[in-house]
Amino acid sequence: MTHLWDYDQKKLEKSKEGKIKIIERMINFGIYPSDKKKLPVKLIKKYWSKLKIDPSRRKFLNFILWEK
């Protein structure tokens, strides 16, 4: 768990809104290198329409995830 974020990630992982917030932060602010995590592609696709991310990042991820 990263020490840079201002919330308890384990508590957030229990709710849908919490999972979305975690994914948004991972996309918008990056992943802390010591966590050795990858972006959860399955969850990104699942919550794609609900994610509040930068339009340029959305466009890039759209290309990567669905090759469009």
PDB file of N, H, CA, C and O in Angstrom:
ATOM      1  N   MET A   1       0.840  -1.176   0.000  1.00  0.00           N
ATOM      2  CA  MET A   1       0.000   0.000   0.000  1.00  0.00           C
ATOM      3  C   MET A   1       0.881   1.233   0.000  1.00  0.00           C
ATOM      4  O   MET A   1       1.865   1.304   0.736  1.00  0.00           O
ATOM      5  N   THR A   2       0.529   2.189  -0.816  1.00  0.00           N
ATOM      6  H   THR A   2      -0.270   2.131  -1.413  1.00  0.00           H
ATOM      7  CA  THR A   2       1.341   3.401  -0.893  1.00  0.00           C
ATOM      8  C   THR A   2       1.130   4.276   0.315  1.00  0.00           C
ATOM      9  O   THR A   2       0.061   4.280   0.924  1.00  0.00           O
ATOM     10  N   HIS A   3       2.156   5.010   0.650  1.00  0.00           N
ATOM     11  H   HIS A   3       3.025   5.007   0.156  1.00  0.00           H
ATOM     12  CA  HIS A   3       2.057   5.917   1.777  1.00  0.00           C
ATOM     13  C   HIS A   3       1.811   7.352   1.328  1.00  0.00           C
ATOM     14  O   HIS A   3       1.724   8.252   2.163  1.00  0.00           O
ATOM     15  N   LEU A   4       1.699   7.574   0.041  1.00  0.00           N
ATOM     16  H   LEU A   4       1.770   6.843  -0.637  1.00  0.00           H
ATOM     17  CA  LEU A   4       1.485   8.914  -0.478  1.00  0.00           C
ATOM     18  C   LEU A   4       0.005   9.295  -0.536  1.00  0.00           C
ATOM     19  O   LEU A   4      -0.329  10.479  -0.574  1.00  0.00           O
ATOM     20  N   TRP A   5      -0.860   8.324  -0.542  1.00  0.00           N
ATOM     21  H   TRP A   5      -0.589   7.362  -0.510  1.00  0.00           H
ATOM     22  CA  TRP A   5      -2.277   8.623  -0.706  1.00  0.00           C
ATOM     23  C   TRP A   5      -2.910   8.891   0.649  1.00  0.00           C
ATOM     24  O   TRP A   5      -2.440   8.388   1.670  1.00  0.00           O
ATOM     25  N   ASP A   6      -3.949   9.662   0.659  1.00  0.00           N
ATOM     26  H   ASP A   6      -4.330  10.070  -0.170  1.00  0.00           H
ATOM     27  CA  ASP A   6      -4.551  10.142   1.896  1.00  0.00           C
ATOM     28  C   ASP A   6      -5.753   9.307   2.355  1.00  0.00           C
ATOM     29  O   ASP A   6      -6.668   9.847   2.977  1.00  0.00           O
ATOM     30  N   TYR A   7      -5.767   8.045   2.072  1.00  0.00           N
ATOM     31  H   TYR A   7      -5.023   7.606   1.568  1.00  0.00           H
ATOM     32  CA  TYR A   7      -6.872   7.192   2.477  1.00  0.00           C
ATOM     33  C   TYR A   7      -6.382   5.772   2.684  1.00  0.00           C
ATOM     34  O   TYR A   7      -5.288   5.410   2.251  1.00  0.00           O
ATOM     35  N   ASP A   8      -7.193   4.980   3.343  1.00  0.00           N
ATOM     36  H   ASP A   8      -8.081   5.275   3.695  1.00  0.00           H
ATOM     37  CA  ASP A   8      -6.877   3.579   3.575  1.00  0.00           C
ATOM     38  C   ASP A   8      -7.375   2.773   2.376  1.00  0.00           C
ATOM     39  O   ASP A   8      -8.580   2.594   2.197  1.00  0.00           O
ATOM     40  N   GLN A   9      -6.467   2.302   1.581  1.00  0.00           N
ATOM     41  H   GLN A   9      -5.488   2.447   1.726  1.00  0.00           H
ATOM     42  CA  GLN A   9      -6.814   1.609   0.348  1.00  0.00           C
ATOM     43  C   GLN A   9      -7.606   0.330   0.625  1.00  0.00           C
ATOM     44  O   GLN A   9      -8.500  -0.018  -0.146  1.00  0.00           O
ATOM     45  N   LYS A  10      -7.297  -0.357   1.688  1.00  0.00           N
ATOM     46  H   LYS A  10      -6.570  -0.075   2.314  1.00  0.00           H
ATOM     47  CA  LYS A  10      -8.005  -1.605   1.987  1.00  0.00           C
ATOM     48  C   LYS A  10      -9.488  -1.372   2.262  1.00  0.00           C
ATOM     49  O   LYS A  10     -10.329  -2.193   1.896  1.00  0.00           O
ATOM     50  N   LYS A  11      -9.807  -0.246   2.910  1.00  0.00           N
ATOM     51  H   LYS A  11      -9.124   0.422   3.208  1.00  0.00           H
ATOM     52  CA  LYS A  11     -11.215   0.075   3.161  1.00  0.00           C
ATOM     53  C   LYS A  11     -11.926   0.430   1.863  1.00  0.00           C
ATOM     54  O   LYS A  11     -13.069   0.027   1.647  1.00  0.00           O
ATOM     55  N   LEU A  12     -11.249   1.185   0.997  1.00  0.00           N
ATOM     56  H   LEU A  12     -10.320   1.512   1.172  1.00  0.00           H
ATOM     57  CA  LEU A  12     -11.871   1.592  -0.258  1.00  0.00           C
ATOM     58  C   LEU A  12     -12.126   0.422  -1.196  1.00  0.00           C
ATOM     59  O   LEU A  12     -13.099   0.433  -1.951  1.00  0.00           O
ATOM     60  N   GLU A  13     -11.267  -0.580  -1.157  1.00  0.00           N
ATOM     61  H   GLU A  13     -10.477  -0.589  -0.545  1.00  0.00           H
ATOM     62  CA  GLU A  13     -11.409  -1.728  -2.053  1.00  0.00           C
ATOM     63  C   GLU A  13     -12.695  -2.510  -1.813  1.00  0.00           C
ATOM     64  O   GLU A  13     -13.076  -3.341  -2.637  1.00  0.00           O
ATOM     65  N   LYS A  14     -13.360  -2.256  -0.702  1.00  0.00           N
ATOM     66  H   LYS A  14     -13.050  -1.582  -0.032  1.00  0.00           H
ATOM     67  CA  LYS A  14     -14.572  -2.995  -0.354  1.00  0.00           C
ATOM     68  C   LYS A  14     -15.822  -2.472  -1.049  1.00  0.00           C
ATOM     69  O   LYS A  14     -16.836  -3.168  -1.101  1.00  0.00           O
ATOM     70  N   SER A  15     -15.764  -1.246  -1.588  1.00  0.00           N
ATOM     71  H   SER A  15     -14.941  -0.680  -1.546  1.00  0.00           H
ATOM     72  CA  SER A  15     -16.940  -0.675  -2.245  1.00  0.00           C
ATOM     73  C   SER A  15     -16.656  -0.373  -3.711  1.00  0.00           C
ATOM     74  O   SER A  15     -15.506  -0.210  -4.119  1.00  0.00           O
ATOM     75  N   LYS A  16     -17.723  -0.303  -4.487  1.00  0.00           N
ATOM     76  H   LYS A  16     -18.657  -0.435  -4.156  1.00  0.00           H
ATOM     77  CA  LYS A  16     -17.608   0.001  -5.923  1.00  0.00           C
ATOM     78  C   LYS A  16     -17.004   1.391  -6.122  1.00  0.00           C
ATOM     79  O   LYS A  16     -16.096   1.567  -6.933  1.00  0.00           O
ATOM     80  N   GLU A  17     -17.514   2.378  -5.376  1.00  0.00           N
ATOM     81  H   GLU A  17     -18.252   2.234  -4.717  1.00  0.00           H
ATOM     82  CA  GLU A  17     -17.017   3.748  -5.499  1.00  0.00           C
ATOM     83  C   GLU A  17     -15.544   3.834  -5.105  1.00  0.00           C
ATOM     84  O   GLU A  17     -14.771   4.583  -5.703  1.00  0.00           O
ATOM     85  N   GLY A  18     -15.173   3.064  -4.101  1.00  0.00           N
ATOM     86  H   GLY A  18     -15.800   2.456  -3.616  1.00  0.00           H
ATOM     87  CA  GLY A  18     -13.784   3.039  -3.659  1.00  0.00           C
ATOM     88  C   GLY A  18     -12.860   2.458  -4.713  1.00  0.00           C
ATOM     89  O   GLY A  18     -11.765   2.973  -4.940  1.00  0.00           O
ATOM     90  N   LYS A  19     -13.299   1.387  -5.353  1.00  0.00           N
ATOM     91  H   LYS A  19     -14.188   0.968  -5.169  1.00  0.00           H
ATOM     92  CA  LYS A  19     -12.499   0.778  -6.421  1.00  0.00           C
ATOM     93  C   LYS A  19     -12.302   1.762  -7.565  1.00  0.00           C
ATOM     94  O   LYS A  19     -11.213   1.855  -8.132  1.00  0.00           O
ATOM     95  N   ILE A  20     -13.356   2.492  -7.902  1.00  0.00           N
ATOM     96  H   ILE A  20     -14.240   2.415  -7.442  1.00  0.00           H
ATOM     97  CA  ILE A  20     -13.268   3.475  -8.980  1.00  0.00           C
ATOM     98  C   ILE A  20     -12.267   4.569  -8.605  1.00  0.00           C
ATOM     99  O   ILE A  20     -11.459   4.979  -9.438  1.00  0.00           O
ATOM    100  N   LYS A  21     -12.315   5.041  -7.365  1.00  0.00           N
ATOM    101  H   LYS A  21     -12.971   4.709  -6.688  1.00  0.00           H
ATOM    102  CA  LYS A  21     -11.402   6.086  -6.905  1.00  0.00           C
ATOM    103  C   LYS A  21      -9.945   5.612  -6.970  1.00  0.00           C
ATOM    104  O   LYS A  21      -9.059   6.364  -7.376  1.00  0.00           O
ATOM    105  N   ILE A  22      -9.709   4.371  -6.570  1.00  0.00           N
ATOM    106  H   ILE A  22     -10.429   3.761  -6.239  1.00  0.00           H
ATOM    107  CA  ILE A  22      -8.348   3.821  -6.607  1.00  0.00           C
ATOM    108  C   ILE A  22      -7.848   3.759  -8.049  1.00  0.00           C
ATOM    109  O   ILE A  22      -6.718   4.159  -8.331  1.00  0.00           O
ATOM    110  N   ILE A  23      -8.679   3.265  -8.959  1.00  0.00           N
ATOM    111  H   ILE A  23      -9.597   2.940  -8.731  1.00  0.00           H
ATOM    112  CA  ILE A  23      -8.289   3.171 -10.365  1.00  0.00           C
ATOM    113  C   ILE A  23      -8.010   4.557 -10.944  1.00  0.00           C
ATOM    114  O   ILE A  23      -7.024   4.744 -11.657  1.00  0.00           O
ATOM    115  N   GLU A  24      -8.868   5.526 -10.643  1.00  0.00           N
ATOM    116  H   GLU A  24      -9.669   5.374 -10.063  1.00  0.00           H
ATOM    117  CA  GLU A  24      -8.662   6.897 -11.127  1.00  0.00           C
ATOM    118  C   GLU A  24      -7.328   7.443 -10.664  1.00  0.00           C
ATOM    119  O   GLU A  24      -6.593   8.044 -11.447  1.00  0.00           O
ATOM    120  N   ARG A  25      -7.012   7.239  -9.403  1.00  0.00           N
ATOM    121  H   ARG A  25      -7.609   6.750  -8.767  1.00  0.00           H
ATOM    122  CA  ARG A  25      -5.739   7.744  -8.875  1.00  0.00           C
ATOM    123  C   ARG A  25      -4.543   7.037  -9.501  1.00  0.00           C
ATOM    124  O   ARG A  25      -3.517   7.662  -9.768  1.00  0.00           O
ATOM    125  N   MET A  26      -4.675   5.742  -9.733  1.00  0.00           N
ATOM    126  H   MET A  26      -5.509   5.235  -9.516  1.00  0.00           H
ATOM    127  CA  MET A  26      -3.581   5.009 -10.364  1.00  0.00           C
ATOM    128  C   MET A  26      -3.332   5.542 -11.768  1.00  0.00           C
ATOM    129  O   MET A  26      -2.179   5.668 -12.182  1.00  0.00           O
ATOM    130  N   ILE A  27      -4.389   5.857 -12.504  1.00  0.00           N
ATOM    131  H   ILE A  27      -5.326   5.754 -12.168  1.00  0.00           H
ATOM    132  CA  ILE A  27      -4.265   6.361 -13.870  1.00  0.00           C
ATOM    133  C   ILE A  27      -3.767   7.802 -13.866  1.00  0.00           C
ATOM    134  O   ILE A  27      -2.841   8.139 -14.603  1.00  0.00           O
ATOM    135  N   ASN A  28      -4.371   8.649 -13.047  1.00  0.00           N
ATOM    136  H   ASN A  28      -5.123   8.375 -12.448  1.00  0.00           H
ATOM    137  CA  ASN A  28      -4.054  10.075 -13.063  1.00  0.00           C
ATOM    138  C   ASN A  28      -2.718  10.417 -12.420  1.00  0.00           C
ATOM    139  O   ASN A  28      -2.030  11.332 -12.873  1.00  0.00           O
ATOM    140  N   PHE A  29      -2.342   9.695 -11.372  1.00  0.00           N
ATOM    141  H   PHE A  29      -2.901   8.951 -11.004  1.00  0.00           H
ATOM    142  CA  PHE A  29      -1.148  10.069 -10.627  1.00  0.00           C
ATOM    143  C   PHE A  29      -0.042   9.033 -10.667  1.00  0.00           C
ATOM    144  O   PHE A  29       1.048   9.274 -10.148  1.00  0.00           O
ATOM    145  N   GLY A  30      -0.300   7.896 -11.268  1.00  0.00           N
ATOM    146  H   GLY A  30      -1.186   7.701 -11.690  1.00  0.00           H
ATOM    147  CA  GLY A  30       0.726   6.878 -11.378  1.00  0.00           C
ATOM    148  C   GLY A  30       0.674   5.876 -10.245  1.00  0.00           C
ATOM    149  O   GLY A  30      -0.115   5.999  -9.308  1.00  0.00           O
ATOM    150  N   ILE A  31       1.522   4.899 -10.357  1.00  0.00           N
ATOM    151  H   ILE A  31       2.162   4.799 -11.119  1.00  0.00           H
ATOM    152  CA  ILE A  31       1.605   3.839  -9.364  1.00  0.00           C
ATOM    153  C   ILE A  31       2.960   3.985  -8.680  1.00  0.00           C
ATOM    154  O   ILE A  31       3.985   4.152  -9.341  1.00  0.00           O
ATOM    155  N   TYR A  32       2.954   3.923  -7.377  1.00  0.00           N
ATOM    156  H   TYR A  32       2.122   3.788  -6.840  1.00  0.00           H
ATOM    157  CA  TYR A  32       4.200   4.053  -6.631  1.00  0.00           C
ATOM    158  C   TYR A  32       5.095   2.863  -6.967  1.00  0.00           C
ATOM    159  O   TYR A  32       4.656   1.719  -6.841  1.00  0.00           O
ATOM    160  N   PRO A  33       6.334   3.099  -7.392  1.00  0.00           N
ATOM    161  CA  PRO A  33       7.198   2.007  -7.877  1.00  0.00           C
ATOM    162  C   PRO A  33       7.392   0.856  -6.897  1.00  0.00           C
ATOM    163  O   PRO A  33       7.498  -0.291  -7.330  1.00  0.00           O
ATOM    164  N   SER A  34       7.442   1.116  -5.611  1.00  0.00           N
ATOM    165  H   SER A  34       7.356   2.048  -5.259  1.00  0.00           H
ATOM    166  CA  SER A  34       7.678   0.028  -4.661  1.00  0.00           C
ATOM    167  C   SER A  34       6.478  -0.907  -4.523  1.00  0.00           C
ATOM    168  O   SER A  34       6.616  -2.011  -3.995  1.00  0.00           O
ATOM    169  N   ASP A  35       5.306  -0.482  -4.989  1.00  0.00           N
ATOM    170  H   ASP A  35       5.194   0.414  -5.418  1.00  0.00           H
ATOM    171  CA  ASP A  35       4.123  -1.353  -4.921  1.00  0.00           C
ATOM    172  C   ASP A  35       4.203  -2.508  -5.905  1.00  0.00           C
ATOM    173  O   ASP A  35       3.616  -3.566  -5.679  1.00  0.00           O
ATOM    174  N   LYS A  36       4.926  -2.305  -6.992  1.00  0.00           N
ATOM    175  H   LYS A  36       5.403  -1.446  -7.176  1.00  0.00           H
ATOM    176  CA  LYS A  36       5.085  -3.333  -8.026  1.00  0.00           C
ATOM    177  C   LYS A  36       3.739  -3.831  -8.533  1.00  0.00           C
ATOM    178  O   LYS A  36       3.558  -5.023  -8.782  1.00  0.00           O
ATOM    179  N   LYS A  37       2.794  -2.900  -8.683  1.00  0.00           N
ATOM    180  H   LYS A  37       2.942  -1.931  -8.480  1.00  0.00           H
ATOM    181  CA  LYS A  37       1.469  -3.243  -9.192  1.00  0.00           C
ATOM    182  C   LYS A  37       1.350  -2.823 -10.646  1.00  0.00           C
ATOM    183  O   LYS A  37       2.139  -2.020 -11.145  1.00  0.00           O
ATOM    184  N   LYS A  38       0.364  -3.373 -11.309  1.00  0.00           N
ATOM    185  H   LYS A  38      -0.277  -4.025 -10.904  1.00  0.00           H
ATOM    186  CA  LYS A  38       0.024  -2.973 -12.666  1.00  0.00           C
ATOM    187  C   LYS A  38      -1.390  -2.423 -12.636  1.00  0.00           C
ATOM    188  O   LYS A  38      -2.155  -2.686 -11.708  1.00  0.00           O
ATOM    189  N   LEU A  39      -1.724  -1.661 -13.656  1.00  0.00           N
ATOM    190  H   LEU A  39      -1.102  -1.447 -14.410  1.00  0.00           H
ATOM    191  CA  LEU A  39      -3.095  -1.165 -13.755  1.00  0.00           C
ATOM    192  C   LEU A  39      -4.040  -2.350 -13.940  1.00  0.00           C
ATOM    193  O   LEU A  39      -3.768  -3.232 -14.753  1.00  0.00           O
ATOM    194  N   PRO A  40      -5.136  -2.380 -13.204  1.00  0.00           N
ATOM    195  CA  PRO A  40      -6.089  -3.496 -13.298  1.00  0.00           C
ATOM    196  C   PRO A  40      -6.964  -3.370 -14.549  1.00  0.00           C
ATOM    197  O   PRO A  40      -8.039  -2.772 -14.499  1.00  0.00           O
ATOM    198  N   VAL A  41      -6.511  -3.920 -15.646  1.00  0.00           N
ATOM    199  H   VAL A  41      -5.638  -4.406 -15.686  1.00  0.00           H
ATOM    200  CA  VAL A  41      -7.180  -3.783 -16.942  1.00  0.00           C
ATOM    201  C   VAL A  41      -8.633  -4.236 -16.878  1.00  0.00           C
ATOM    202  O   VAL A  41      -9.514  -3.579 -17.434  1.00  0.00           O
ATOM    203  N   LYS A  42      -8.885  -5.335 -16.216  1.00  0.00           N
ATOM    204  H   LYS A  42      -8.170  -5.869 -15.764  1.00  0.00           H
ATOM    205  CA  LYS A  42     -10.245  -5.864 -16.115  1.00  0.00           C
ATOM    206  C   LYS A  42     -11.173  -4.853 -15.427  1.00  0.00           C
ATOM    207  O   LYS A  42     -12.306  -4.650 -15.866  1.00  0.00           O
ATOM    208  N   LEU A  43     -10.696  -4.224 -14.359  1.00  0.00           N
ATOM    209  H   LEU A  43      -9.776  -4.388 -14.003  1.00  0.00           H
ATOM    210  CA  LEU A  43     -11.508  -3.243 -13.649  1.00  0.00           C
ATOM    211  C   LEU A  43     -11.628  -1.935 -14.429  1.00  0.00           C
ATOM    212  O   LEU A  43     -12.668  -1.279 -14.377  1.00  0.00           O
ATOM    213  N   ILE A  44     -10.585  -1.555 -15.144  1.00  0.00           N
ATOM    214  H   ILE A  44      -9.740  -2.088 -15.186  1.00  0.00           H
ATOM    215  CA  ILE A  44     -10.652  -0.346 -15.972  1.00  0.00           C
ATOM    216  C   ILE A  44     -11.749  -0.509 -17.014  1.00  0.00           C
ATOM    217  O   ILE A  44     -12.551   0.401 -17.223  1.00  0.00           O
ATOM    218  N   LYS A  45     -11.785  -1.658 -17.662  1.00  0.00           N
ATOM    219  H   LYS A  45     -11.134  -2.397 -17.491  1.00  0.00           H
ATOM    220  CA  LYS A  45     -12.820  -1.914 -18.665  1.00  0.00           C
ATOM    221  C   LYS A  45     -14.209  -1.954 -18.034  1.00  0.00           C
ATOM    222  O   LYS A  45     -15.176  -1.460 -18.614  1.00  0.00           O
ATOM    223  N   LYS A  46     -14.300  -2.544 -16.846  1.00  0.00           N
ATOM    224  H   LYS A  46     -13.515  -2.945 -16.375  1.00  0.00           H
ATOM    225  CA  LYS A  46     -15.588  -2.674 -16.173  1.00  0.00           C
ATOM    226  C   LYS A  46     -16.167  -1.305 -15.799  1.00  0.00           C
ATOM    227  O   LYS A  46     -17.365  -1.075 -15.961  1.00  0.00           O
ATOM    228  N   TYR A  47     -15.326  -0.403 -15.302  1.00  0.00           N
ATOM    229  H   TYR A  47     -14.353  -0.590 -15.170  1.00  0.00           H
ATOM    230  CA  TYR A  47     -15.787   0.902 -14.823  1.00  0.00           C
ATOM    231  C   TYR A  47     -15.446   2.037 -15.789  1.00  0.00           C
ATOM    232  O   TYR A  47     -15.466   3.203 -15.393  1.00  0.00           O
ATOM    233  N   TRP A  48     -15.141   1.729 -17.016  1.00  0.00           N
ATOM    234  H   TRP A  48     -15.124   0.782 -17.338  1.00  0.00           H
ATOM    235  CA  TRP A  48     -14.686   2.721 -18.001  1.00  0.00           C
ATOM    236  C   TRP A  48     -15.582   3.958 -18.061  1.00  0.00           C
ATOM    237  O   TRP A  48     -15.083   5.083 -18.054  1.00  0.00           O
ATOM    238  N   SER A  49     -16.874   3.762 -18.119  1.00  0.00           N
ATOM    239  H   SER A  49     -17.280   2.848 -18.125  1.00  0.00           H
ATOM    240  CA  SER A  49     -17.798   4.892 -18.270  1.00  0.00           C
ATOM    241  C   SER A  49     -17.894   5.748 -17.006  1.00  0.00           C
ATOM    242  O   SER A  49     -18.357   6.887 -17.073  1.00  0.00           O
ATOM    243  N   LYS A  50     -17.471   5.228 -15.871  1.00  0.00           N
ATOM    244  H   LYS A  50     -17.094   4.303 -15.817  1.00  0.00           H
ATOM    245  CA  LYS A  50     -17.555   5.958 -14.616  1.00  0.00           C
ATOM    246  C   LYS A  50     -16.240   6.634 -14.221  1.00  0.00           C
ATOM    247  O   LYS A  50     -16.223   7.445 -13.295  1.00  0.00           O
ATOM    248  N   LEU A  51     -15.153   6.316 -14.897  1.00  0.00           N
ATOM    249  H   LEU A  51     -15.166   5.657 -15.649  1.00  0.00           H
ATOM    250  CA  LEU A  51     -13.848   6.867 -14.537  1.00  0.00           C
ATOM    251  C   LEU A  51     -13.732   8.339 -14.930  1.00  0.00           C
ATOM    252  O   LEU A  51     -14.056   8.723 -16.053  1.00  0.00           O
ATOM    253  N   LYS A  52     -13.268   9.146 -13.992  1.00  0.00           N
ATOM    254  H   LYS A  52     -13.005   8.834 -13.079  1.00  0.00           H
ATOM    255  CA  LYS A  52     -13.033  10.568 -14.241  1.00  0.00           C
ATOM    256  C   LYS A  52     -11.536  10.758 -14.425  1.00  0.00           C
ATOM    257  O   LYS A  52     -10.792  10.960 -13.466  1.00  0.00           O
ATOM    258  N   ILE A  53     -11.113  10.687 -15.689  1.00  0.00           N
ATOM    259  H   ILE A  53     -11.718  10.523 -16.469  1.00  0.00           H
ATOM    260  CA  ILE A  53      -9.688  10.821 -16.000  1.00  0.00           C
ATOM    261  C   ILE A  53      -9.497  11.864 -17.085  1.00  0.00           C
ATOM    262  O   ILE A  53     -10.427  12.235 -17.801  1.00  0.00           O
ATOM    263  N   ASP A  54      -8.271  12.316 -17.179  1.00  0.00           N
ATOM    264  H   ASP A  54      -7.516  12.015 -16.597  1.00  0.00           H
ATOM    265  CA  ASP A  54      -7.901  13.322 -18.163  1.00  0.00           C
ATOM    266  C   ASP A  54      -8.276  12.842 -19.570  1.00  0.00           C
ATOM    267  O   ASP A  54      -8.045  11.679 -19.903  1.00  0.00           O
ATOM    268  N   PRO A  55      -8.853  13.723 -20.402  1.00  0.00           N
ATOM    269  CA  PRO A  55      -9.280  13.313 -21.751  1.00  0.00           C
ATOM    270  C   PRO A  55      -8.155  12.731 -22.612  1.00  0.00           C
ATOM    271  O   PRO A  55      -8.392  11.801 -23.383  1.00  0.00           O
ATOM    272  N   SER A  56      -6.960  13.256 -22.493  1.00  0.00           N
ATOM    273  H   SER A  56      -6.768  14.012 -21.866  1.00  0.00           H
ATOM    274  CA  SER A  56      -5.862  12.713 -23.298  1.00  0.00           C
ATOM    275  C   SER A  56      -5.464  11.321 -22.808  1.00  0.00           C
ATOM    276  O   SER A  56      -5.131  10.454 -23.616  1.00  0.00           O
ATOM    277  N   ARG A  57      -5.494  11.103 -21.503  1.00  0.00           N
ATOM    278  H   ARG A  57      -5.764  11.808 -20.847  1.00  0.00           H
ATOM    279  CA  ARG A  57      -5.212   9.760 -20.972  1.00  0.00           C
ATOM    280  C   ARG A  57      -6.320   8.791 -21.377  1.00  0.00           C
ATOM    281  O   ARG A  57      -6.049   7.636 -21.705  1.00  0.00           O
ATOM    282  N   ARG A  58      -7.567   9.262 -21.356  1.00  0.00           N
ATOM    283  H   ARG A  58      -7.787  10.200 -21.090  1.00  0.00           H
ATOM    284  CA  ARG A  58      -8.702   8.425 -21.767  1.00  0.00           C
ATOM    285  C   ARG A  58      -8.533   7.990 -23.224  1.00  0.00           C
ATOM    286  O   ARG A  58      -8.752   6.827 -23.564  1.00  0.00           O
ATOM    287  N   LYS A  59      -8.145   8.929 -24.070  1.00  0.00           N
ATOM    288  H   LYS A  59      -7.967   9.873 -23.794  1.00  0.00           H
ATOM    289  CA  LYS A  59      -7.953   8.629 -25.489  1.00  0.00           C
ATOM    290  C   LYS A  59      -6.847   7.594 -25.679  1.00  0.00           C
ATOM    291  O   LYS A  59      -6.987   6.660 -26.468  1.00  0.00           O
ATOM    292  N   PHE A  60      -5.742   7.772 -24.942  1.00  0.00           N
ATOM    293  H   PHE A  60      -5.629   8.531 -24.300  1.00  0.00           H
ATOM    294  CA  PHE A  60      -4.626   6.836 -25.031  1.00  0.00           C
ATOM    295  C   PHE A  60      -5.036   5.449 -24.534  1.00  0.00           C
ATOM    296  O   PHE A  60      -4.761   4.445 -25.191  1.00  0.00           O
ATOM    297  N   LEU A  61      -5.697   5.396 -23.371  1.00  0.00           N
ATOM    298  H   LEU A  61      -5.921   6.212 -22.838  1.00  0.00           H
ATOM    299  CA  LEU A  61      -6.128   4.110 -22.837  1.00  0.00           C
ATOM    300  C   LEU A  61      -7.156   3.438 -23.741  1.00  0.00           C
ATOM    301  O   LEU A  61      -7.154   2.216 -23.887  1.00  0.00           O
ATOM    302  N   ASN A  62      -8.011   4.215 -24.331  1.00  0.00           N
ATOM    303  H   ASN A  62      -8.013   5.208 -24.213  1.00  0.00           H
ATOM    304  CA  ASN A  62      -8.986   3.674 -25.273  1.00  0.00           C
ATOM    305  C   ASN A  62      -8.266   2.970 -26.425  1.00  0.00           C
ATOM    306  O   ASN A  62      -8.664   1.885 -26.849  1.00  0.00           O
ATOM    307  N   PHE A  63      -7.218   3.592 -26.916  1.00  0.00           N
ATOM    308  H   PHE A  63      -6.894   4.473 -26.572  1.00  0.00           H
ATOM    309  CA  PHE A  63      -6.434   3.003 -28.000  1.00  0.00           C
ATOM    310  C   PHE A  63      -5.741   1.717 -27.535  1.00  0.00           C
ATOM    311  O   PHE A  63      -5.732   0.717 -28.253  1.00  0.00           O
ATOM    312  N   ILE A  64      -5.168   1.749 -26.341  1.00  0.00           N
ATOM    313  H   ILE A  64      -5.175   2.561 -25.757  1.00  0.00           H
ATOM    314  CA  ILE A  64      -4.438   0.590 -25.816  1.00  0.00           C
ATOM    315  C   ILE A  64      -5.401  -0.569 -25.497  1.00  0.00           C
ATOM    316  O   ILE A  64      -5.136  -1.716 -25.855  1.00  0.00           O
ATOM    317  N   LEU A  65      -6.491  -0.265 -24.836  1.00  0.00           N
ATOM    318  H   LEU A  65      -6.706   0.668 -24.545  1.00  0.00           H
ATOM    319  CA  LEU A  65      -7.388  -1.320 -24.369  1.00  0.00           C
ATOM    320  C   LEU A  65      -8.252  -1.939 -25.472  1.00  0.00           C
ATOM    321  O   LEU A  65      -8.471  -3.150 -25.496  1.00  0.00           O
ATOM    322  N   TRP A  66      -8.735  -1.099 -26.375  1.00  0.00           N
ATOM    323  H   TRP A  66      -8.558  -0.115 -26.355  1.00  0.00           H
ATOM    324  CA  TRP A  66      -9.636  -1.609 -27.410  1.00  0.00           C
ATOM    325  C   TRP A  66      -9.101  -1.421 -28.819  1.00  0.00           C
ATOM    326  O   TRP A  66      -9.807  -1.671 -29.796  1.00  0.00           O
ATOM    327  N   GLU A  67      -7.854  -0.983 -28.925  1.00  0.00           N
ATOM    328  H   GLU A  67      -7.280  -0.780 -28.132  1.00  0.00           H
ATOM    329  CA  GLU A  67      -7.184  -0.794 -30.220  1.00  0.00           C
ATOM    330  C   GLU A  67      -8.026   0.057 -31.177  1.00  0.00           C
ATOM    331  O   GLU A  67      -8.153  -0.255 -32.361  1.00  0.00           O
ATOM    332  N   LYS A  68      -8.599   1.142 -30.634  1.00  0.00           N
ATOM    333  H   LYS A  68      -8.496   1.395 -29.672  1.00  0.00           H
ATOM    334  CA  LYS A  68      -9.411   2.066 -31.452  1.00  0.00           C
ATOM    335  C   LYS A  68      -8.741   3.408 -31.502  1.00  0.00           C
ATOM    336  O   LYS A  68      -9.254   4.331 -32.135  1.00  0.00           O
TER     337      LYS A  68
END
